[in-house]
Amino acid sequence: MIFDVTIIGGGPTGLFAAFYAGMREMKTKVIETAPFLGGKLPYYREKFLYDIGGIAAITAGDLMKELEAQARTFDPVIVLSQLIVQMERRVDGTFCLTSNTGEKHYTRTVVIAIGGGTLVAQKLELPGAEQYEGCCLHYRAENVAHFRDKKVLISGGGDSAVDWALALAPIARFVGIVHRREEFRAHEGNVSKMKNASIRLMSSCRLKEIYGNGERIERVAIEHLGTDESFALDIDEIIVSHGVKPDLGGIKNWGLEIEQNRIIVDAWMQTNIPGIFAAGDVVEYPGKLPGLIAGGFMEGPAAINRAKAYLEPDKEVKPIWSTDHAALEAIHGGSKEG
């Protein structure tokens, strides 16, 4: 199946672009590296955002839910847990996008909306840590039941680390959380819950060494940063929540014009490759206002409009408005007067 547009990135810009592509009656696919939509929003669900137009205040988690519901209005195909690693233009002018799983996605246009880049977990830089990844050292733990009756150590002090500590406390044999700072950076209410739960808190400490048999972790050494003293803990599983960093990945090899990890576009979000557009924090152009979700809400539709014009060069791409869109009125039960 060949799609009219494939949006790489399921964050706020990509999700709103998917909704707008639906309004343009374009066959749309969204491909997201993470196993969930929302971009960075799921990493600080409880944080309030105050710079979304028309909304005085909304948590990142609630905004994520609203964006996903809106994006699904016109039933785009959504693909999760796939990282696009290769792009090839075919003889007929369409694109073949290959993911890290080997799956190929065919599309007539592409919109890159990956924020600052694909979010890659900050690795635990300790000797021997890599050999335990995927079995008992986790950067993206998804199955709570996996940790039942286990001795679990969580490294980190943000929302994700504290959320995992609270989720595992009722089912794990032991839960400890180690954080380099004295104060945890998570939502205050959850930090209070954690302090009152059966969780061992080790602030001003760091994970110093991992000991195991090459297949399973057996114990760790924890160092107190104030005294340089170390102590040992018997541990079965480690969850690392040190945040994420952006990476353009294979997109850097597509032949796009890139400066300082930003894709250069014009006012229509067109890249130097015909048929490929970009929007959101990943782009750079004169007058770009970085860091605002609202900016992506403008740039996404601009990219979609130009993609529509690329697909139908002989037609005028006229403006459209949700208040005069029959399909939206039918979906939401609206009515027109006059």
BAVEX-913915 format. One record per residue: x, y, z of N, C-alpha, C, O in turn. Coordinates in steps of 0.1 Angstrom, whole numbers. Layout:
% residues N
   n.c1   n.c2   n.c3  ca.c1  ca.c2  ca.c3   c.c1   c.c2   c.c3   o.c1   o.c2   o.c3
      X      Y      Z      X      Y      Z      X      Y      Z      X      Y      Z
...
This chain:
% residues 338
   n.c1   n.c2   n.c3  ca.c1  ca.c2  ca.c3   c.c1   c.c2   c.c3   o.c1   o.c2   o.c3
      8    -12      0      0      0      0      9     12      0     18     13      8
      6     22     -9     13     34    -10      5     45     -3     -6     47     -7
     11     52      6      4     63     13      6     76      7     17     78      0
     -3     86      8     -1     99      3     10    106     11     19    113      5
     10    104     24     20    110     33     23    101     44     14     95     50
     36    100     48     40     93     59     47    103     69     57    109     65
     42    104     81     48    113     91     57    105    100     52     96    106
     69    109    100     79    102    109     79    110    122     84    121    122
     74    104    133     73    111    145     59    113    151     50    118    144
     57    107    163     43    108    168     42    117    180     34    115    189
     50    128    180     48    138    190     37    148    187     30    146    177
     37    159    194     26    169    191     25    174    177     15    175    171
     37    177    171     37    182    157     32    172    148     24    174    139
     37    159    149     34    148    140     19    145    141     12    142    131
     14    145    154      0    141    156    -10    151    150    -20    148    144
     -7    164    152    -15    174    146    -14    174    131    -24    177    124
     -2    172    126     -1    171    111     -9    159    106    -15    160     95
    -10    148    113    -18    137    109    -33    140    108    -40    137     99
    -37    148    118    -51    152    118    -54    161    106    -64    160     99
    -45    171    104    -47    180     93    -46    173     79    -53    176     70
    -37    163     78    -37    155     66    -50    148     63    -54    146     52
    -56    143     74    -70    137     73    -80    147     68    -88    144     60
    -79    159     73    -88    170     67    -86    172     53    -95    175     45
    -73    170     48    -70    172     34    -73    159     26    -70    158     14
    -79    149     32    -83    136     26    -71    129     20    -72    123      9
    -60    129     28    -48    122     24    -47    109     31    -49    109     43
    -43     99     24    -40     86     31    -28     87     39    -17     89     33
    -29     86     52    -18     90     61    -13     78     70    -21     70     74
      0     78     72      6     69     81     15     77     91     22     86     86
     15     73    103     24     78    113     33     67    118     29     57    122
     46     70    118     56     60    123     63     66    135     69     77    134
     63     59    147     69     64    159     79     54    164     76     42    165
     90     59    169    101     50    174     97     43    187     99     31    190
     91     51    196     87     46    209     74     37    208     68     37    198
     72     30    219     60     21    219     47     29    223     37     23    225
     48     42    223     37     50    226     38     63    218     48     67    214
     26     70    217     26     83    211     29     94    221     28     92    233
     31    106    216     32    118    225     46    125    225     47    135    231
     56    119    219     69    124    219     75    125    233     76    115    240
     78    137    237     84    139    251     73    140    262     76    138    273
     61    142    258     50    144    268     49    133    278     47    136    290
     50    120    274     48    110    284     59    110    295     58    103    305
     70    117    292     81    117    302     79    127    313     86    127    323
     69    136    311     66    145    322     51    147    323     46    158    321
     43    136    325     29    136    324     22    146    333     12    152    330
     28    148    345     21    156    355     25    171    354     19    179    361
     34    174    346     38    188    344     27    196    337     22    192    327
     25    208    342     15    217    336     21    225    325     32    230    327
     14    226    314     18    235    303      9    247    302     -4    245    303
     14    258    300      6    271    300      7    278    287      1    289    286
     14    273    277     16    280    265      9    273    253     14    275    241
     -2    266    255    -10    260    244    -21    270    242    -29    273    251
    -22    274    229    -33    284    226    -47    280    230    -51    269    226
    -54    289    237    -68    286    240    -70    278    252    -81    275    256
    -59    273    258    -60    264    270    -51    271    281    -39    272    280
    -58    275    292    -51    282    303    -40    273    309    -29    278    312
    -43    261    311    -34    251    317    -38    237    315    -50    234    315
    -29    228    311    -32    214    309    -19    206    312     -8    211    309
    -21    195    318     -9    186    321     -4    180    307    -12    178    298
      8    176    307     14    170    295      7    157    292      5    154    280
      3    150    303     -4    137    301    -18    139    294    -22    132    285
    -25    149    299    -38    152    293    -37    157    279    -45    154    270
    -27    166    276    -25    171    263    -22    159    253    -27    159    242
    -14    150    258    -11    138    250    -23    130    246    -25    126    234
    -32    128    255    -45    121    253    -53    128    242    -59    122    233
    -54    141    244    -62    149    235    -56    149    220    -64    148    211
    -43    150    220    -37    150    207    -38    137    199    -41    136    187
    -37    126    207    -39    113    201    -53    111    196    -55    106    185
    -63    115    204    -77    113    200    -80    121    188    -86    117    179
    -74    134    187    -76    142    175    -70    136    163    -75    136    152
    -57    131    165    -50    125    154    -57    113    148    -56    110    136
    -64    106    156    -71     94    151    -84     96    145    -91     87    140
    -88    109    144   -101    113    138   -104    107    125   -115    101    122
    -94    107    116    -96    102    102    -89     89    100    -86     85     89
    -87     81    111    -82     67    110    -68     66    103    -68     58     93
    -58     73    106    -45     71    100    -40     58    105    -43     53    115
    -31     52     97    -23     40    101    -12     45    111     -4     53    107
    -12     39    123     -2     43    132      7     31    135      3     20    139
     20     33    134     30     22    136     39     26    147     45     37    147
     40     18    158     48     21    169     60     12    170     61      1    163
     70     16    177     82      8    180     90      5    167     96     -6    166
     90     14    158     98     13    146    106     25    143    101     37    143
    119     24    141    128     35    138    132     34    123    137     24    118
    129     45    116    132     45    102    147     47    100    153     57    105
    154     37     94    169     38     92    173     40     78    185     44     76
    164     39     68    168     41     54    157     47     46    145     43     48
    161     56     37    151     61     27    156     59     13    168     61     10
    148     55      4    152     53    -10    140     58    -19    129     55    -17
    144     66    -29    134     71    -38    134     61    -50    144     57    -56
    122     56    -53    120     46    -63    119     52    -77    118     65    -78
    119     44    -87    119     49   -101    106     57   -103    107     67   -111
     95     54    -97     82     61   -100     81     74    -92     71     81    -92
     92     77    -84     92     89    -76     87     88    -62     89     97    -54
     81     77    -59     77     74    -45     89     70    -36    100     68    -41
     86     70    -23     97     67    -14     95     54     -7     83     50     -5
    106     47     -4    105     34      4    113     37     17    125     40     16
    106     36     28    112     38     41    114     25     48    104     17     49
    126     22     52    129      9     58    131     11     73    139     20     77
    125      3     81    127      5     96    137     -5    101    142    -13     94
    140     -3    114    150    -12    120    145    -26    121    153    -35    124
    132    -29    119    127    -43    120    128    -49    106    125    -61    104
    131    -41     96    132    -46     82    119    -43     74    119    -45     62
    109    -39     81     96    -36     74     98    -24     65    105    -14     69
     91    -24     53     92    -13     44     79     -6     43     68    -12     43
     80      7     42     68     16     42     69     24     29     79     30     26
     58     24     21     58     31      8     50     43      9     38     42     14
     55     54      3     48     67      5     51     76     -6     62     75    -12
     42     85     -9     44     95    -20     51    108    -15     58    114    -22
     49    111     -2     56    122      4     59    118     19     54    109     24
     68    126     24     73    123     38     73    136     46     77    147     40
     68    136     58     70    147     67     78    143     79     73    133     86
     89    149     82     97    145     93     94    154    105     95    166    104
     89    148    116     85    156    127     89    149    140     82    144    148
    103    148    141    109    140    152    114    149    163    123    145    171
    109    161    165    113    170    175    128    173    174    133    175    163
    136    172    184    150    174    184    157    162    178    169    162    175
    150    152    175    155    139    170    148    127    177    141    129    186
    151    116    172    146    104    178    151    103    193    163    105    195
    142    100    202    146    100    216    153     87    220    147     76    219
    165     88    224    173     76    227    177     77    242    181     87    247
    175     66    249    177     66    263    191     68    267    200     63    260
    194     76    277    207     79    282    212     66    288    206     60    298
    223     61    283    228     48    288    235     49    301    240     59    305
    235     38    308    243     36    321    257     33    317    260     22    312
    266     43    320    280     41    315    288     35    326    296     42    333
    286     22    328    294     14    337    300      2    330    293     -4    322
    312     -3    334    318    -15    328    308    -27    330    304    -29    341
    306    -34    319    298    -46    320    283    -44    320    275    -54    319
    278    -31    320    264    -29    320    257    -34    307    246    -39    308
    263    -32    296    257    -35    283    253    -50    282    243    -53    275
    261    -59    288    258    -73    286    245    -77    293    240    -88    290
    240    -69    302    228    -72    309    215    -65    303    204    -68    307
    217    -57    293    206    -50    286    196    -60    280    200    -69    273
    184    -58    283    173    -66    277    169    -78    285    159    -84    283
    178    -82    295    174    -93    304    171    -88    318    161    -91    323
    181    -81    323    178    -76    337    183    -62    339    184    -57    351
    187    -55    328    189    -41    329    181    -34    318    182    -37    306
    172    -25    323    162    -20    314    162     -5    313    164      2    323
    160      0    300    159     14    298    144     18    295    140     29    297
    137      8    291    123     10    288    115     -2    293    111    -11    285
    113     -2    306    105    -13    312     90    -12    309     85     -1    312
     84    -22    304     70    -21    300     61    -30    308     49    -28    310
     66    -42    312     58    -52    318     60    -52    333     71    -57    338
     51    -47    341     52    -47    355     54    -61    361     61    -63    371
     46    -70    356     46    -84    361     60    -90    360     63    -99    368
     69    -86    351     82    -91    350     90    -90    363     99    -97    366
     86    -80    371     94    -76    383     88    -82    396     93    -79    407
     78    -90    395     71    -95    406     81   -104    414     88   -113    409
     81   -102    427     90   -109    437    105   -108    434    113   -116    438
    108    -97    426    123    -95    424    128    -84    432    120    -76    438
    141    -83    434    148    -72    440    152    -62    430    161    -65    421
    146    -50    430    147    -41    419    154    -28    424    150    -22    434
    164    -23    416    170    -10    418    167     -1    407    168     -5    395
    162     11    410    159     21    400    169     32    401    171     37    412
    175     36    390    185     47    390    179     59    383    176     58    371
    177     70    390    171     82    384    163     89    395    160     84    405
    160    102    392    152    109    402    141    117    396    135    126    403
    137    115    383    126    122    377    113    114    378    112    105    385
    103    119    370     90    113    371     90     99    367     83     91    374
     97     95    357     97     81    352    102     72    363     96     61    366
    113     76    370    119     68    380    110     66    392    108     55    397
    104     77    396     95     77    408     82     69    404     77     61    413
     77     71    392     65     63    388     68     48    389     59     40    393
     79     44    384     83     30    384     84     24    399     80     13    402
     90     33    407     92     29    421     78     26    428     76     16    435
     69     35    425     55     34    431     48     22    425     40     15    432
     50     20    412     43      8    406     48     -5    410     40    -15    412
     60     -6    413     66    -19    417     66    -22    432     67    -33    436
     65    -11    440     65    -13    455     55    -24    459     59    -32    468
     43    -25    454     34    -35    459     37    -49    455     32    -59    461
     44    -51    445     46    -65    439     61    -70    440     63    -82    440
     70    -61    441     84    -65    441     88    -69    455     82    -65    465
     98    -78    456    104    -82    469    111    -71    476    111    -69    488
    118    -63    468    125    -51    473    125    -41    462    127    -44    450
    123    -28    465    125    -17    456    134     -6    462    131     -1    473
    144     -3    455    153      8    459    155     18    448    154     14    436
    157     31    451    159     41    441    171     49    445    172     54    456
    180     50    436    192     58    438    193     70    429    190     69    417
    196     81    435    196     94    428    208    103    432    211    103    444
    214    109    422    226    116    425    224    129    433    233    134    440
    212    134    433    209    147    440    202    143    453    197    132    455
    201    153    462    194    152    475    179    151    473    172    144    479
    174    160    464    160    161    461    156    155    448    164    155    439
    144    148    448    139    142    436    132    152    428    126    162    433
    133    151    414    128    161    405    114    157    400    108    164    392
    108    147    406     95    143    401     84    151    407     86    160    416
     71    148    403     60    155    408     59    154    424     61    143    429
     57    165    430     58    165    445     48    155    452     52    149    461
     36    154    446     27    144    452     32    130    451     31    122    461
     38    126    440     44    113    439     56    111    448     58    100    453
     64    121    449     76    120    458     71    117    472     77    110    479
     61    124    476     55    122    490     50    108    492     52    101    502
     43    103    481     38     89    482     50     79    483     50     69    491
     61     82    475     72     73    475     79     73    489     83     62    494
     80     84    496     86     85    509     78     77    519     84     73    529
     65     76    517     57     68    526     55     54    523     48     47    530
     61     50    512     59     36    507     71     27    511     81     33    517
     71     14    509     81      5    513     92      6    502     94     -4    495
     99     17    501    109     19    490    121     25    497    120     34    505
    133     19    494    145     24    500    150     36    492    154     34    480
    151     47    498    156     59    491    171     61    493    175     62    505
    178     63    483    193     65    484    196     78    476    201     77    464
    194     89    482    197    102    475    212    106    478    218    100    486
    217    115    469    231    118    469    240    106    468    251    105    473
    235     97    460    242     84    457    242     81    442    235     87    435
    251     72    438    252     68    425    255     53    424    261     47    433
    250     46    413    253     33    411    268     32    406    271     38    395
    276     25    413    291     25    410    295     13    403    303     14    393
    290      1    406    295    -11    400    284    -21    399    275    -22    408
    284    -30    389    275    -41    387    282    -54    388    292    -56    381
    277    -63    396    283    -77    396    273    -87    392    262    -87    396
    278    -97    384    269   -107    380    277   -119    373    290   -118    373
    270   -128    368    277   -140    362    277   -139    347    280   -149    340
    274   -127    341    274   -126    327    260   -128    321    257   -123    310
    251   -134    328    237   -137    324    227   -130    333    217   -125    328
    230   -129    346    221   -123    355    229   -114    365    241   -117    368
    223   -103    368    229    -94    379    227   -100    392    216   -105    395
    237   -100    400    236   -106    414    236    -95    425    229    -96    435
    245    -85    423    245    -74    433    251    -62    427    257    -62    416
    250    -51    434    256    -38    429    263    -31    440    261    -34    452
    272    -22    437    278    -13    447    272      1    445    272      6    434
    268      7    456    263     20    456    273     29    463    278     26    474
    276     41    458    285     50    464    278     63    468    270     69    461
    280     67    481    275     80    486    284     91    481    296     91    484
    278    101    474    287    111    468    292    121    478    302    128    475
    286    122    490    291    131    500    303    125    508    312    133    512
    303    112    510    314    106    518    323     97    510    333     93    515
    319     94    498    327     84    490    327     70    495    334     61    490
    318     68    505    317     54    510    308     46    501    299     51    495
    311     33    500    303     24    492    297     13    500    302      9    511
    285      8    495    279     -4    502    273    -12    491    270     -8    480
    271    -25    494    266    -35    485    251    -38    487    246    -37    498
    244    -41    476    230    -45    476    229    -57    467    234    -57    456
    221    -67    472    218    -78    464    206    -74    455    196    -69    460
    207    -75    442    198    -70    432    196    -80    421    205    -86    416
    183    -81    416    180    -90    405    178    -82    392    182    -86    381
    172    -70    393    169    -62    381    172    -47    384    172    -42    395
    176    -40    373    179    -26    373    171    -19    363    171    -23    351
    164     -8    367    158      1    357    165     14    357    166     20    367
    170     18    345    177     31    344    168     41    338    163     39    327
    166     52    345    157     63    341    165     76    342    162     85    350
    174     77    333    183     89    332    179     99    322    186    108    318
    167     97    316    162    106    306    166    101    292    171     91    290
    163    110    283    166    107    269    173    118    262    173    129    267
    180    115    251    186    125    243    182    124    228    179    112    224
    182    135    221    177    134    207    189    130    198    200    132    200
    185    123    187    194    118    177    187    117    164    177    111    163
    193    123    153    187    123    140    189    109    134    182    106    124
    198    101    139    199     87    134    202     87    119    210     95    114
    196     77    112    198     75     98    194     86     89    198     87     78
    185     95     94    181    107     86    193    115     82    192    122     72
    203    115     90    215    123     86    221    119     73    229    126     67
    218    106     69    224    101     56    215    102     44    218     96     34
    204    109     45    194    110     34    198    120     24    193    120     13
    208    129     26    211    139     17    204    152     20    204    161     11
    198    153     31    191    166     35    201    176     39    212    173     43
    197    189     37    206    200     42    204    201     57    193    204     61
    214    199     64    214    199     79    225    208     85    236    207     80
    221    216     94    230    224    101    228    223    116    217    225    121
    238    219    124    237    218    138    225    209    142    217    213    151
    224    198    136    213    188    139    199    193    136    190    188    142
    198    203    127    185    208    124    184    208    108    193    211    101
    172    204    104    170    203     89    166    216     84    156    223     89
    172    221     74    169    234     68    157    233     59    157    225     50
    147    242     61    135    242     53    132    256     49    138    266     55
    123    258     40    118    271     36    105    274     44    101    267     53
     98    285     40     86    289     48     75    279     46     66    279     54
     76    270     36     66    260     34     70    246     40     63    236     37
     80    246     47     86    234     54     91    224     44     92    212     46
     95    229     32    101    221     22    116    219     24    123    229     27
    121    207     23    135    205     24    141    206     10    134    209      1
    154    203      9    161    204     -4    158    191    -12    162    191    -24
    151    181     -7    147    170    -14    132    171    -18    124    171     -9
    128    172    -30    114    173    -34    106    161    -29    110    150    -30
     95    164    -23     86    154    -17     88    151     -2     81    144      4
     99    157      3    102    155     17    101    168     25    107    178     20
     93    168     35     91    181     43     94    178     57     96    166     61
     95    188     65     99    187     79     92    198     87     89    208     82
     89    195    100     82    205    109     86    202    123     90    191    127
     84    213    131     86    211    146    101    215    149    108    222    142
    105    210    161    118    214    166    130    209    158    141    213    160
    127    200    148    138    194    140    142    204    129    152    201    122
    134    214    127    137    223    115    143    236    119    143    240    131
    150    242    109    155    256    111    152    264     98    154    259     87
    148    276    100    145    286     89    145    300     95    144    301    107
    147    310     87    147    324     93    135    327    100    124    325     95
    136    332    113    125    335    121    119    324    129    109    325    136
    126    312    128    121    300    136    121    303    151    130    309    156
    109    300    157    108    302    172    108    288    178     98    281    178
    120    284    183    121    270    188    115    267    201    113    276    209
    112    255    204    108    250    217     93    252    220     89    247    231
     85    258    212     71    259    214     63    249    207     64    248    195
     54    242    214     45    232    208     36    240    198     33    234    187
     33    252    201     24    260    192     30    262    178     23    263    168
     44    263    178     50    265    165     49    253    156     46    254    144
     49    241    162     47    229    155     33    227    150     31    221    139
     23    233    157      9    233    153      7    241    140     -2    239    133
     16    251    138     15    259    125     23    252    114     19    251    103
     35    247    118     44    241    108     39    228    102     41    225     90
     32    220    110     27    207    105     17    209     94     19    203     83
      7    218     96     -3    220     85      4    226     73      0    224     62
     14    235     75     21    241     64     28    230     55     28    231     43
     34    221     62     41    209     55     30    201     48     33    197     36
     19    198     54      9    190     48      3    197     36      1    191     25
      1    211     37     -5    218     25      5    217     13      1    215      2
     18    219     16     28    218      5     29    204      0     31    202    -12
     27    194      8     27    180      4     15    177     -6     17    170    -16
      4    183     -2     -8    182    -10     -6    188    -24     -9    182    -34
      1    200    -24      4    207    -36     14    199    -45     13    199    -57
     23    192    -38     33    184    -45     26    172    -52     30    168    -63
     16    166    -45      9    155    -51     -1    159    -62     -3    151    -71
     -6    171    -61    -15    176    -71    -11    189    -77    -17    199    -74
      0    189    -85      6    202    -89     -3    210    -98     -1    222   -100
    -13    204   -105    -22    211   -114    -34    217   -107    -42    223   -114
    -35    215    -94    -47    220    -87    -42    230    -77    -31    230    -71
    -51    240    -74    -49    250    -64    -52    244    -50    -63    239    -48
    -43    245    -41    -45    240    -27    -52    252    -20    -45    261    -15
    -65    251    -18    -72    261    -12    -72    259      4    -71    248      8
    -74    270     11    -74    269     26    -86    261     30    -97    261     23
    -85    254     41    -97    247     47    -98    250     62    -88    253     68
   -110    250     67   -112    253     81   -121    242     87   -130    236     80
   -118    239     99   -126    228    106   -141    232    107   -150    224    108
   -144    245    108   -158    250    110   -166    248     97   -178    250     97
   -159    245     86   -166    243     73   -162    230     67   -160    229     55
   -161    220     75   -156    207     71   -167    196     73   -170    193     85
   -173    192     63   -185    183     64   -182    170     72   -190    165     80
   -170    164     69   -166    152     75   -165    153     90   -169    145     98
   -159    165     95   -158    167    109   -171    169    115   -174    165    127
   -180    177    109   -193    179    114   -201    166    116   -208    164    125
   -199    157    106   -206    144    107   -200    136    119   -208    129    126
   -187    136    121   -181    129    132   -185    134    145   -188    126    154
   -186    147    147   -189    153    160   -203    157    161   -207    163    171
   -211    154    151   -226    157    153   -229    172    152   -240    176    157
   -221    179    145   -223    193    143   -234    196    132   -238    187    125
   -237    208    131   -247    212    121   -243    226    115   -237    234    122
   -247    228    103   -244    241     96   -258    249     96   -268    243     94
   -256    262     97   -268    270     95   -267    279     83   -256    283     79
   -278    283     77   -278    293     66   -275    286     53   -274    293     43
